[in-house]
Amino acid sequence: MSQEPLSQTQDTANPAVDCDVAIVGGGVAGTTLACALKDSGLRVRLLDAQTQDAAAARSQVYALTLLTGRILNGIGVWQDILPKITTFTKIRLSDGDRSGDVQFVPSDVGLDRLGYVAEHTPLLSTLQTFLRGVENVRVTCPAEVLAVEYGDDCATVTYSLEGTPHQLRARLVVGADGARSRVRTAAGIQTRGWQYWQSCVTFKVKPEKSHENIAYERFRKNGPFAILPLTGDRCNVVWSAPHGKARELAEMDEDAFTEELQRHYGDAMGRVRVISPRRVFLVQLMQSDRYIKHRVALVGDAAHRCHPVGGQGLNMGIRDVAALAQVIRDACSQGNDIGSLSVLERYERWRRGENWTILGFTDLLDRTFSNDFLPIVTVRQLGLWVLRNVQPAKTLALQLMTGLLGRQPQLARE
Ligand SMILES: Cc1cc2nc3c(=O)[nH]c(=O)nc-3n(C[C@H](O)[C@H](O)[C@H](O)COP(=O)(O)OP(=O)(O)OC[C@H]3O[C@@H](n4cnc5c(N)ncnc54)[C@H](O)[C@@H]3O)c2cc1C
């Protein structure tokens, strides 16, 4: 683990601040931003409340879009990540037990793959390792940020390191500190959104037969049921259900749970064996009223959260990171103040609208498919028919979900 010496160092080029960018939160979004600012000429500090090992120890799994792969490639870390994750080459989308699923294949977007599935630990620890070779970034952890004060010329971050309070002055503070962001609260930024009526139960399974690199999204009345292919012919399941049912699924004894799971999972991969604990997540849609204010910007779950259907949450965060890194680098090369509103507004204009599109799309998917009201069933059957039979509509939907629609950041083109 990279550790910051206890004594504070001053920026010799600008004695009024200790660093240019202080990133609060060393999850995947914050760590990716630190990596993306490699060789930017900016002095960057990354603070996380946990040790790096603890931050990387989560059992979470992410479907990653093609665009996320391109951004990580532009940063220069993708070749280290790719051998540790799965590439999927087909998506099968179905409506309950109704026949006629929609199958997406790489030729629908003129490529050779449709996306990736990464486990949190190899993903974050590879980013952390990459960061160790980045000279302009210093990691301070475990350092819990307690407060942030935003002034005209700099923001002052107060954090606790080994039980002792420390202060750090930065030209820009980035909140990458997750859904309950203290950076966002300290800036007085409000959020809007709602909790869904569903929770998600997630766990890993080992099926009898190969997953053949297919990702499944099955829409059922109770909520979507997703199967993502993992390395070693394992799969990750995200099973959405009303809160009570989700709790019941999480608490069922192993044999009863495996039987119920098998009914939902189907027989395509033979018998399945559950190989991890089951974890329950509440599901929420949240959008911050602002992504920026003077001397602060929000990225990742600190800025927004969405329903896991379609696996978009972290991908939105990685796009935020690529956009913010580009805006900051451009401002820096033009001699502009990276923490000023005029600079940061470029980031907000770019990302907030695009994220609304994804939030709206995932919300629409969940609502129209978790529904047995006949007119809605008819509309969605029509929608699925269009996806099966009208190629431009299929291509457009796939471009949206793979991140290929919208403004592409410079990093994705490198
Ligand atoms: C069931 C489920 C399935 C999902 N599946 C997908 C998927 O397939 N694809 C996808 O793209 N997304 C998915 N998501 C969304 C994804 O999990 C999140 O978007 C992502 O984890 C957010 O990453 P982050 O780095 O922004 O925040 P976090 O992972 O929450 O990281 C925040 C970091 O900030 C640190 N921190 C917090 N407070 C402080 C403080 N005061 N001081 C210092 N450090 C602090 C924490 O220690 C942590 O390391 C899913 C979500 C759920 C619930």
PDBQT file of the ligand as one rigid body, heavy atoms in Angstrom, charges set to zero:
ROOT
HETATM    1  C1  LIG A 501     -26.438  -5.191  -7.366  1.00  0.00    +0.000 C 
HETATM    2  C2  LIG A 501     -25.643  -4.197  -8.160  1.00  0.00    +0.000 A 
HETATM    3  C3  LIG A 501     -25.112  -4.569  -9.378  1.00  0.00    +0.000 A 
HETATM    4  C4  LIG A 501     -24.393  -3.651 -10.148  1.00  0.00    +0.000 A 
HETATM    5  N1  LIG A 501     -23.912  -4.043 -11.356  1.00  0.00    +0.000 NA
HETATM    6  C5  LIG A 501     -23.238  -3.158 -12.119  1.00  0.00    +0.000 A 
HETATM    7  C6  LIG A 501     -22.741  -3.544 -13.405  1.00  0.00    +0.000 A 
HETATM    8  O1  LIG A 501     -22.927  -4.677 -13.865  1.00  0.00    +0.000 OA
HETATM    9  N2  LIG A 501     -22.070  -2.616 -14.144  1.00  0.00    +0.000 N 
HETATM   10  C7  LIG A 501     -21.868  -1.341 -13.681  1.00  0.00    +0.000 A 
HETATM   11  O2  LIG A 501     -21.266  -0.541 -14.402  1.00  0.00    +0.000 OA
HETATM   12  N3  LIG A 501     -22.322  -0.959 -12.472  1.00  0.00    +0.000 NA
HETATM   13  C8  LIG A 501     -22.990  -1.826 -11.682  1.00  0.00    +0.000 A 
HETATM   14  N4  LIG A 501     -23.430  -1.433 -10.447  1.00  0.00    +0.000 N 
HETATM   15  C9  LIG A 501     -23.133  -0.074  -9.973  1.00  0.00    +0.000 C 
HETATM   16  C10 LIG A 501     -21.733   0.010  -9.343  1.00  0.00    +0.000 C 
HETATM   17  O3  LIG A 501     -21.641  -0.924  -8.294  1.00  0.00    +0.000 OA
HETATM   18  C11 LIG A 501     -21.426   1.399  -8.811  1.00  0.00    +0.000 C 
HETATM   19  O4  LIG A 501     -21.800   2.357  -9.769  1.00  0.00    +0.000 OA
HETATM   20  C12 LIG A 501     -19.936   1.556  -8.493  1.00  0.00    +0.000 C 
HETATM   21  O5  LIG A 501     -19.532   0.603  -7.534  1.00  0.00    +0.000 OA
HETATM   22  C13 LIG A 501     -19.624   2.965  -7.986  1.00  0.00    +0.000 C 
HETATM   23  O6  LIG A 501     -18.225   3.123  -7.840  1.00  0.00    +0.000 OA
HETATM   24  P1  LIG A 501     -17.630   4.449  -7.160  1.00  0.00    +0.000 P 
HETATM   25  O7  LIG A 501     -16.148   4.310  -7.242  1.00  0.00    +0.000 OA
HETATM   26  O8  LIG A 501     -18.276   5.660  -7.726  1.00  0.00    +0.000 OA
HETATM   27  O9  LIG A 501     -18.110   4.387  -5.637  1.00  0.00    +0.000 OA
HETATM   28  P2  LIG A 501     -17.773   3.330  -4.492  1.00  0.00    +0.000 P 
HETATM   29  O10 LIG A 501     -17.490   1.992  -5.054  1.00  0.00    +0.000 OA
HETATM   30  O11 LIG A 501     -18.882   3.464  -3.496  1.00  0.00    +0.000 OA
HETATM   31  O12 LIG A 501     -16.411   3.861  -3.855  1.00  0.00    +0.000 OA
HETATM   32  C14 LIG A 501     -16.384   4.955  -2.969  1.00  0.00    +0.000 C 
HETATM   33  C15 LIG A 501     -15.039   4.953  -2.227  1.00  0.00    +0.000 C 
HETATM   34  O13 LIG A 501     -15.009   6.151  -1.440  1.00  0.00    +0.000 OA
HETATM   35  C16 LIG A 501     -14.493   5.839  -0.157  1.00  0.00    +0.000 C 
HETATM   36  N5  LIG A 501     -15.068   6.816   0.785  1.00  0.00    +0.000 N 
HETATM   37  C17 LIG A 501     -16.377   6.995   1.117  1.00  0.00    +0.000 A 
HETATM   38  N6  LIG A 501     -16.507   8.003   2.000  1.00  0.00    +0.000 NA
HETATM   39  C18 LIG A 501     -15.251   8.474   2.235  1.00  0.00    +0.000 A 
HETATM   40  C19 LIG A 501     -14.721   9.509   3.074  1.00  0.00    +0.000 A 
HETATM   41  N7  LIG A 501     -15.518  10.273   3.852  1.00  0.00    +0.000 N 
HETATM   42  N8  LIG A 501     -13.387   9.710   3.069  1.00  0.00    +0.000 NA
HETATM   43  C20 LIG A 501     -12.569   8.965   2.280  1.00  0.00    +0.000 A 
HETATM   44  N9  LIG A 501     -13.016   7.967   1.475  1.00  0.00    +0.000 NA
HETATM   45  C21 LIG A 501     -14.336   7.738   1.462  1.00  0.00    +0.000 A 
HETATM   46  C22 LIG A 501     -14.949   4.406   0.114  1.00  0.00    +0.000 C 
HETATM   47  O14 LIG A 501     -14.083   3.794   1.047  1.00  0.00    +0.000 OA
HETATM   48  C23 LIG A 501     -14.861   3.780  -1.286  1.00  0.00    +0.000 C 
HETATM   49  O15 LIG A 501     -13.600   3.175  -1.516  1.00  0.00    +0.000 OA
HETATM   50  C24 LIG A 501     -24.170  -2.332  -9.667  1.00  0.00    +0.000 A 
HETATM   51  C25 LIG A 501     -24.700  -1.952  -8.434  1.00  0.00    +0.000 A 
HETATM   52  C26 LIG A 501     -25.423  -2.866  -7.686  1.00  0.00    +0.000 A 
HETATM   53  C27 LIG A 501     -25.991  -2.425  -6.368  1.00  0.00    +0.000 C 
ENDROOT
TORSDOF 0
